[in-house]
Amino acid sequence: MRRLLVILALAAAVLPAQAGASAIANIAARKTTSLNGKWRTIVDPYENGYFDFRMQVSKEGYFLDVKPKDKTDRVEYDFDTAPLLDVPGDWNSQRESLFFYEGTVWYRQKFDFAPRPGTRAFLYFGAANYEAIVFLNGEKLGTHTGGFTPFSFEITGKVKASGNSLVVKVDNKRHLEGVPTLNTDWWNYGGLTRDVLLVEVPETFVEDYLVQLKKGSADTIAGWVKLNGARPRQQVAIRIPEAGISTTVTTDDKGYAEFTVPAKLTLWSPANPKLYDVIVASENDTVRDRIGFRTIEVRGTEILLNGKSLFLRGVSIHEEAPYRGGRAYSLDDARTLLGWAKEMGCNFVRLAHYPHNENMVREAERMGLMVWSESPIYWMIQWQDPATYANAANQVAESIARDRNRAAIVLWSVANETPITDARNDFLRRLARHVRTLDPTRLVTAALMHHEEAGAGQNRVAVIDDPFGADVDVLGCNEYIGWYDGLPEKLDRSQWKSIYDKPLIMSEFGADALFGMHGDPLTRWSEEYQEGIYQRQVAMLNKIPFLRGTTPWVLMDFRSPRRPLPNIQDFFNRKGLVSLRGDKKKAFYVLQEFYRSKAD
Ligand code: GCU
C-alpha cells in the first residue's frame, strides 16, 4: 500500500498544472552546466510574442527566435540586440522601468551543449514567478505554474551541439484563481528568480530518494529510491559510511524500491546540526547528499525534537535580499539572513509565505535552525475552484519533493490567515491529507484564525477554535495586538485559550518601525513603539501555558505594494527587527533577551 501511495504521490507531483515538467532530486549533486548570467529579454505586456491579434498562439511567436532572412523579411523583434537582465534575479529590482511591472517578459539564452553518449539531458529551473512557458530551438517543452518551486524538462535528442536557443516566457500576472491569489503583502517579484541549469544524467538515473528516520523511531532508517530510465530493475546501494550503514535493494519495473535499515546515529539538532554523507548508487548513477537524522513529534501541548520537549525560538523571514532588496536566491543572502536570526538567539525560522530557495533551507540545516516551510495558500484563495486546489496541491508536492530529505524542516504549513468557511475547511483538510500522504514524518501546521471574547474586567481573551485546528499537529496563530488591534496597553490585559490540546506557535506578532526614527512608546513607526510592543508581547506570551514557539513578524523589512506611506514605508513593510541594511532596531534586543531566557 505505502509503495503505491509513494508512486502515486511521485506521479501526482508533476501532473496537474505542469505539462511535461519533471522533478529531479538534489540537483546540486548532479553533473550540471550553469545557464545563469546575462539573458536577453523582451518586455511584452500584451503577450504579442505569444498570441496573434486573434489571441491564437502566434505563428511568428518570439519563441521561434528568428532573424530576418533578407532585407524584405519582416521580423518585429530581435533578441540579439534586446536589453539584458541577470538570471537568477527578479526583473522589478533590476530595472527602474520594471519596478511595478506585472506581465510577460521573454528571456533568451544561447548555449552550446554536447551531452556524452548514453546520457540524458534536462533543463532545470530553481523557480520562475509565476507562470513559465519554456521553448528550446522553437519547440515548446512545457509550462510551469507557481513561483517558488523547481521544475525540469527533458531535452535529450532536442538539444544541438551548438547554437541552442532557449526562450522562456515568464508572466507574473496575478490571478484571482491563482496560488497565491490577487492580494499579498509582499512584492510580486517576477522573473527567473533562481538557478537555470543544464543537467546531464545517465540513461537510467536515480531520479529521487528518501533517506530519513522511520516515523516515531530514532534507530531505524526507512526510505525508498526511484530510478528513471529504460532499465528500471537494478541493484541500488544506499550507504552511510560514517555510520557503518550499507544496504542494497532491487528496484521493480517502475524503478522503485523501499528499504528499512537499523541505524545508530548522532541525531541532528540545533545544538549539534550533525549531517552525514549519504550515497545512493545504482549500477551507473551515484548521488551524494548531506543528510541529518532527527525525530519530530507532538505530545499534548509539547513539541519534541529527538524525544525532548523544546521551545521553538524563531523569527519569520521573507525571501527578500538583504542590502540590495529584490528576491533573494544566493548562499550569501541565506547566510546573512540566517546569521541575523542566529544572533537573535533563534533555533527556528518560519520561511514565509512560500517555499524559499534551496540555499536557504540547506544553510538553515547547516546552521542548526529548524524550519517551518510554507506554501502560498494565503488570505482569499478560490476554495471552490478545482484548478486552484490542483495548483496548490502541486506546489505543496513540488516543495516536499525538493526538501523531503532536509532534517531541518520540521513543519509543513498549508495556509496563512485564511477565512473560515466550509469550502476553505474542505480545501485545507484535503491539502493536509495530501501532505501527510507525501510525507507522514513531519508535522502539519497553519496560521489559523482566532477570535476575541470579553474576559474579567477589561481583560480580553483570544480564543483559538478555528475548525481547521483539528487537522493540524501544531497550531499557528498571527496576532497584532497593539498594532492593528488596539494600543500597546491592550497586551497587558490579553489572555489566550485554545479548544485544542495542542502546542501553539505564535506565528506572527510585531509592529512597524522605521530604523532611526525615535519618539515616545506611543509614537507610531518609532523604534520605541516597536520596542514597547515586544516588551509587552513577551510578558503576554510568557503567560500562555500551551505556547511552544514564536516567529515574530519579521526578521527584516521587506518590499510590499500595500505600504506606500512616504518617508516611512516607501513600499516597505517596516516590521523588520532589522532594516534592509541590517541595522538592528531596539526591539531586536528585546527578542534577543527573551530568547536568552528561553534558551536557559
Ligand atoms: C499578516 C500577514 C503578513 C503581513 C503582516 C503585516 O498577518 O500574514 O503577510 O505582512 O500581517 O500586516 O505586516
Boltz pocket constraint, residues with backbone or C-beta under 6 A from the ligand:
constraints:
  - pocket:
      binder: B
      contacts: [[A, 185], [A, 353], [A, 416], [A, 417], [A, 478], [A, 508], [A, 553], [A, 573], [A, 575]]
      max_distance: 6.0
